Amino acid sequence: MEREAGARLLGVRIATADLDRGAQAYGRLLGAPSRRSAGRVRFELETGVVEVVAETPGAPRLLVELEGEPASRDFGGLGVDFVAEEPSAAADADARTVLAIDHVVVATQDPDRAIAIWRDRMGFRLALDRAFPERGLRMIFLRSGGITLEVTARLEGEAKGATDAIFGIAYRVVDLAESRAELAAAGVDVSEVRRGRKPGTEVVTVRSGTEGVPTLLIRDPSRDERDGRSRPQL
């Protein structure tokens, strides 16, 4: 199998039938866009890029940085767009409430195929491949560009050849309670703060204003400490 040279997960591309509406919605969620051009609004976070594009709505697509054309466009049915440019400098991270794309969840019925694509061909680092019988899931974490591609598969009911799709996106925030309050004040439907599955984390589900993309906000103090962004809790 030929491995792609220099492939890096850059972020996600989200289609909307109404670009003004989509840009406004993601502006509430992510802050001011970095650039806007015909048919596209781009948000550059400390880690990760989100592009909202004027297209027929469908499942989000991965945005992968790659010089030249990929050797194969078979990604198990998952939508993947390739770009060659580096992102421009993002806005001051301290001015943002959303810092980064934490992880992108991909649902698959063929986990071995996903590993063959993303680890063996694209060169993403395999950080976890583990079964969780209590949840009925096999979870595979692949990392690239500071973002985790979280591939989930049911332990029963594998269907070789079935297509993969992005199931949701999680964003890491500085202050979860503040982010929730700001979104709620803007009329966005958000859940209460609750404990995340990873010990020590807290999460909020964003239930509107995402162009139909399942969205989670996460606060992970361990990441803050590792990134040198520890803040006192009031």
N, C-alpha and C positions, 0 to 999 in steps of 0.2 A: 504494500500500500504506500503510495507516494504521500509524504508529509509536506504540508504547505509551509513555506518559509516565512517567519515573521508574522504569523496570524495573531491578532490580539482582539479580544472582545472589547468593543468601544461603548456599546450601549444598546438602545432600542429605538425603533421607529414605529410610530403610532399613527394610523390613518384616521382621518376624520372627513365627514362630508361637508363640514363647515369650519374652515380654517380659523376664522375669527373667534368662533365659539371655543374651538379646541385650544387655541393660543391663550385665550382668557382663562380657561379652566386650568391649564397647566401652569400659567403664570401665578394663579392663586396657590397652587401646590408647590411649585419649584422656585418661584421668584422670577425676576426679570429675565427675559430671553437674552441670549448672547448675540444672536443675529436673526434677521428675518429676510427672506428672499421670496421670489415668486413661488407660491405653493408650498413653502416650508418655513417652520419656525424651529429654532434650535436652542436648547437649554443645555449649558455646559456646567456640570457640577464639579465639585472637587475631585470626585471619581465618577466617571460615567457621563454619557451624552444621551439626551432624550430629544428626538426629533419628532415634531408633529407635522404631518404632511397632508395636503389636500388630495385625498384619494378615496376610492370606494372603501368603506369601513370593512375591516376584517381583523383577523388575529394580528397582534403586534409581531414585528419582525426583529431579529437580532441585527445589530449594526456591528460589522467586523472590519477592522482595519487590515488591509492586505494590499501589498504592492502587486499590481498585475491581476490577471484573471485566475480564479481558482482552477485547480486541475479537474475538479468535479463539482457539479452543482447538486449532487444528491446529498441532502441533509435530512433524510427521513421524513420529508414532507414539511419540515420546519422552514418558515420563511427567513431567509438570510440575505441581507444587502451588504455589498462590499464597498468600502471607500478607501482611498489612498492618502487623504490628507490627514495631518495631525490636527487635533482640536486646538483652537486658539485659547489664550489665557482666560480662565474662568473668572467670574467676579469674586471679590473678596469673600473667602469662606465664612468669615465672621459675620458677614452681612446676610448670610443665608440661614434659613431654618432647616432646609434639607441639604445635607452635605453630599450624599453619594447614593448611587444605586448599590444597595447592599447585595441583593440577589435577584435573579430572574428564574422563575419556576417554569420548568418545561415538563409537561405530562407526556409519557411515552408508554407504549405497550411492548417495546422491544429494547430493554435497557442495554443489552450487549451491543446492539447496533449503535446506540448513542455513544457508548464508550469508544467503539471503533472509529466513529466520526470525530468526536471532540477531543479525545486523548491521542489516539493513534494517528489521525490524519491532520487535525488542526493544531495539535501540540499543547492543548490546555492541560494544566496540572490536575491529576486526579487526587483529591484531598480526602475523599470518603466514598466508600462503597459498602453499604451495610443494610441488612434487613432489619426491619422493626415489626416483628410479628404482632405486637399489641396494637399497631396501627394498620396492619395489613399492607405495609409498603416496603419497597426497596428504595433507598435514597442514595443518590450519587451526586457528590459535590465536585465540580470541576471549576478551577479558578484560572482567570486570565484578566490582565489589566486591572487588578484590584477588585474585580466583580466575581461573584460566585454564580455559576450556572447550576441550579439545583434541579436535577433530573429525578422525577418521581415515577415509580412504576408499581402497580398493584402486584402483590405476591402471587395472586391467582388471576387467571384470565389474560395472560400474555397472548398477543396476537401478532405474530411475525408479519411484517409488511404494513401494519397499521401506521398512520401518519402521526408525527409528533406535532405539538403545538404549545405555544407559550400560554401558561395558565394564570400567571400573575407576576407582579413586580413589587419588590419591597425596597423602600428608600430609608436610609439611615438619617436620623435627625439629631440636632443638638439638644433640644428641649422638647420632649414629647408632649407634655401638658400644654406648653405654649403653642406648639404647632396645632394641636387639636383645637384649642380655644380660638385661634385665628381662623381656622377653616370653618368651624361652627359659626362664628360671627359673620362669616362671608356667605352663609347659607348652605354650606356643604354638609351632607349627611355623613357623620362620623360616629364610630362606636365610642364607648368609654375606654379609658386606658385599662389594659389587662396584662397579665403576665404572658410573656412569650414562651415558646417551647424550649428555647435555649436558656439555661439557668442564668438568672441575673438580668434578663432583658424584659422590656415592656413593649407592647405593641398597640396600635390603633388601626382599625379597618376603615378605609375611606370608601364610602358606599355610593358616592355620586361625584360628578365633576371630573371623571377620568376617561371619558369617551368609551365607557363600557369595559375598561381594563381592570380586573381585580387588583386592588392596590392596598398595600400595607405600609404603615410607618413604623419604624423600629428604633428604639433607644437601646444601645449596647454599651454600657459603661466600660466594659473590658476593651472595646475598640477605641473609646475616647482616651483611655490611659495609654494604650499602645501607640496612638497617634499623637500623644502629647497634648490632648485637648481636654484634660480633666477640668471640670468646672464645679464650684461649690454648689451644693443643693440647698436652696432656700426653704 
